[in-house]
Every structure is written in structure tokens, then in C-alpha cells.
């Protein structure tokens, strides 16, 4: 259905990776701190599975080193600091 947006919410990196086996994503938003891993690792793994998927990392505690790693490994499209404000 053109113009339709589907949103999936996962509560862990493992759950998101499992869902990626059966679903194609256009964009994934991941928090740097998450149960069972971190957002950078999740986005890097998803990039391998779905290279056309855009990745956005959010965090309130990410360091510059972590952000550079996210850019290198996960090829993130954007970083949003928390709290997320307009």
C-alpha cells in the first residue's frame, strides 16, 4: 500500500535482529544504551543485513569516540541527543 508507514518496536537488539530476518526496514532508530547490546552494534549488524536501511542513533550519554565508531561501523545517517526536543 503506497504511502503507508509501518512502525515496529523492539525491546532488545536480539529482537530487532530477529525481526530483520523477516522484515525489510527503511529506517531504524536505536538508543545507544539498550538491553543486550548497544545501538551502535545493532545498527552495524542491521547495515550488514540491510545496507539500504538508514540508521539513526539516539543517546543522552554517548561519547565523541562512541559517535565516531557509530559513524564508521554503522554508517548512521543522524545522531539525536536525548532528551529529544523539537
C-alpha positions as CSV (number, residue, x, y, z in Angstrom):
1,X,0.0,0.0,0.0
2,X,1.8,3.2,-1.2
3,X,2.3,5.9,1.4
4,X,1.7,3.5,4.3
5,X,4.2,3.6,7.2
6,X,4.7,0.6,9.5
7,X,6.3,1.0,12.8
8,X,7.8,-1.9,14.8
9,X,9.0,-1.5,18.4
10,X,11.6,-3.9,19.7
11,X,12.7,-4.2,23.3
12,X,16.2,-5.6,22.7
13,X,18.8,-5.8,20.0
14,X,18.3,-9.5,19.6
15,X,14.6,-9.0,19.0
16,X,15.3,-6.3,16.3
17,X,17.9,-8.6,14.6
18,X,15.4,-11.4,14.5
19,X,12.7,-9.2,13.1
20,X,15.2,-8.0,10.4
21,X,15.3,-11.6,9.1
22,X,11.7,-11.4,8.0
23,X,11.1,-7.7,7.6
24,X,12.8,-5.0,5.4
25,X,13.3,-1.7,7.1
26,X,13.6,1.7,5.6
27,X,14.9,3.3,8.8
28,X,15.9,2.1,12.3
29,X,16.1,4.4,15.3
30,X,18.2,2.9,18.1
31,X,19.2,4.1,21.5
32,X,22.9,3.8,22.4
33,X,22.0,2.0,25.6
34,X,19.7,-0.9,25.2
35,X,19.1,-4.4,26.8
36,X,21.5,-7.0,25.4
37,X,23.8,-4.7,23.5
38,X,24.2,-1.1,22.3
39,X,22.6,0.8,19.4
40,X,25.9,1.1,17.5
41,X,26.3,-2.7,17.4
42,X,22.6,-3.2,16.4
43,X,22.9,-0.6,13.6
44,X,26.1,-2.1,12.3
45,X,24.5,-5.6,12.2
46,X,21.5,-4.2,10.5
47,X,23.6,-2.4,8.0
48,X,25.2,-5.8,7.0
49,X,21.8,-7.4,6.6
50,X,20.0,-4.4,5.0
51,X,22.5,-2.0,3.5
52,X,19.8,0.4,2.2
53,X,18.3,0.9,5.7
54,X,19.0,4.3,7.2
55,X,20.2,4.3,10.8
56,X,19.6,6.9,13.5
57,X,21.3,6.7,16.9
58,X,19.9,8.5,19.9
59,X,21.6,8.9,23.3
60,X,22.0,11.0,26.3
61,X,25.4,9.7,27.2
62,X,27.3,8.9,24.1
63,X,31.0,10.0,23.9
64,X,32.6,11.5,20.9
65,X,34.6,8.3,20.5
66,X,31.4,6.2,20.5
67,X,29.8,8.6,18.0
68,X,32.8,8.2,15.6
69,X,32.6,4.4,16.0
70,X,28.9,4.6,15.1
71,X,29.7,6.6,12.0
72,X,32.4,4.2,11.0
73,X,30.8,0.9,11.7
74,X,27.1,1.5,11.5
75,X,27.2,4.3,8.9
76,X,24.5,6.1,10.8
77,X,22.6,8.8,9.0
78,X,21.9,11.0,12.1
79,X,22.6,11.4,15.8
80,X,19.9,12.8,18.1
81,X,20.9,13.7,21.6
82,X,18.5,12.9,24.5
83,X,16.3,14.4,25.7
84,X,14.9,14.7,22.2
85,X,13.5,18.2,21.9
86,X,11.9,19.9,19.0
